[in-house]
Amino acid sequence: MIAPVMKLVEIFQQRSPDHMLTITGEDMPTNDMTLAASFQTDLPAHEALDEAFRLTNAEDWTAYPQLTVAPGQHASTSIGDVVRIDGQAYQCGKRGWKRIPFNQ
């Protein structure tokens, strides 16, 4: 039996709460992001994105042992935040995820 290939999933959030004021449908800036959490998974990318969103929209992120939470305060993942899966980044939008370049 072949072992599943694990992927690193990293959740980056906007540092500035003002980013929510700029939502008009265009791409959100990604130059002021901070790593909020990460986890390993063998899920395909589209399922890993849903899992990242679910885990980081809980009241208590520490309730999920698979989630490594970075120090500091974090909000729920929302529009403008970025999830990177093994180097490929996706930005949370009004209706799902958009693949983006991301060099952080």
TAKALIN-V953697 format. One record per residue. N is the residue number from 1. RES is the residue in one small letter. PHI is phi as a letter, one per 40 degrees, with the letter a starting at -180 (NA if undefined). D_CENTER is the distance of its C-alpha to the mean C-alpha in Angstrom with 1 decimal. Layout:
N|RES|PHI|D_CENTER ; N|RES|PHI|D_CENTER
This chain:
1|m|NA|31.0 ; 2|i|c|28.2 ; 3|a|c|25.3 ; 4|p|c|21.9 ; 5|v|c|19.8 ; 6|m|c|16.8 ; 7|k|b|13.5 ; 8|l|c|11.2 ; 9|v|b|7.5 ; 10|e|b|5.8 ; 11|i|b|3.0 ; 12|f|b|5.2 ; 13|q|b|7.1 ; 14|q|c|10.4 ; 15|r|c|13.4 ; 16|s|c|15.8 ; 17|p|c|16.2 ; 18|d|c|18.4 ; 19|h|d|15.6 ; 20|m|c|16.0 ; 21|l|c|19.6 ; 22|t|b|19.1 ; 23|i|c|17.7 ; 24|t|b|20.4 ; 25|g|h|18.8 ; 26|e|c|18.6 ; 27|d|c|15.7 ; 28|m|c|14.0 ; 29|p|c|14.6 ; 30|t|b|12.1 ; 31|n|c|14.8 ; 32|d|b|14.1 ; 33|m|b|10.7 ; 34|t|b|10.4 ; 35|l|c|8.6 ; 36|a|b|8.0 ; 37|a|a|7.8 ; 38|s|a|8.2 ; 39|f|a|10.3 ; 40|q|b|12.7 ; 41|t|a|13.5 ; 42|d|b|16.1 ; 43|l|c|14.7 ; 44|p|c|14.9 ; 45|a|d|11.8 ; 46|h|c|12.2 ; 47|e|c|12.5 ; 48|a|c|9.6 ; 49|l|c|7.3 ; 50|d|c|9.5 ; 51|e|c|9.5 ; 52|a|c|5.9 ; 53|f|c|6.7 ; 54|r|c|10.1 ; 55|l|c|9.7 ; 56|t|c|8.0 ; 57|n|b|10.6 ; 58|a|c|13.4 ; 59|e|c|16.1 ; 60|d|b|16.1 ; 61|w|c|13.2 ; 62|t|c|16.0 ; 63|a|c|17.4 ; 64|y|b|15.3 ; 65|p|c|16.9 ; 66|q|c|14.5 ; 67|l|c|11.7 ; 68|t|c|12.5 ; 69|v|c|11.9 ; 70|a|c|12.6 ; 71|p|c|15.7 ; 72|g|h|15.9 ; 73|q|c|15.0 ; 74|h|b|11.7 ; 75|a|c|11.4 ; 76|s|c|9.8 ; 77|t|c|6.6 ; 78|s|a|8.8 ; 79|i|d|10.2 ; 80|g|g|9.6 ; 81|d|c|6.1 ; 82|v|b|4.5 ; 83|v|b|3.0 ; 84|r|b|6.5 ; 85|i|b|8.8 ; 86|d|f|12.1 ; 87|g|g|12.2 ; 88|q|c|11.3 ; 89|a|b|8.7 ; 90|y|b|7.8 ; 91|q|b|7.7 ; 92|c|c|7.7 ; 93|g|b|11.5 ; 94|k|c|14.4 ; 95|r|b|14.9 ; 96|g|h|12.0 ; 97|w|b|10.0 ; 98|k|b|11.8 ; 99|r|c|12.1 ; 100|i|b|12.5 ; 101|p|c|14.0 ; 102|f|a|12.1 ; 103|n|b|14.2 ; 104|q|b|12.8
